[in-house]
């Protein structure tokens, strides 16, 4: 499977733009086509957002690399349960991750459950 475009640009900030991004199944063959770029990503179990993370462009730490590590359970059992993921390419991944996590906290009074377990 090839992505139509790796450059899914979220318009605006926070969760609304993040949730408007396409979601992909957490299957090996799908993740193999995920971008090897820096950005943020979200993991979902069904409709529930369970984790928000960031990736760098460093080898072994790209969006694709991080997704593969989560799928294998190398980053904890909680995220291994993810059924779908989304991503956003970003040169300012750390800032964007903070924005999305802050918006999530403001709306839900907390962080995604797997972010809490990883802390």
Number of C-alpha atoms within 10 A of each C-alpha: 9 9 12 7 8 15 12 17 15 18 11 9 12 18 16 14 14 21 14 13 16 12 15 17 15 23 14 12 10 14 21 16 13 21 20 21 21 23 24 27 22 23 29 22 17 11 9 13 19 21 23 23 21 24 25 22 15 11 9 13 17 21 26 21 22 21 29 20 16 19 21 15 14 12 15 15 15 17 25 20 19 24 18 20 23 23 31 25 23 21 14 13 19 16 13 20 21 16 15 21 20 17 18 19 13 11 11 10 10 14 20 20 15 20 16 11 13 12 5
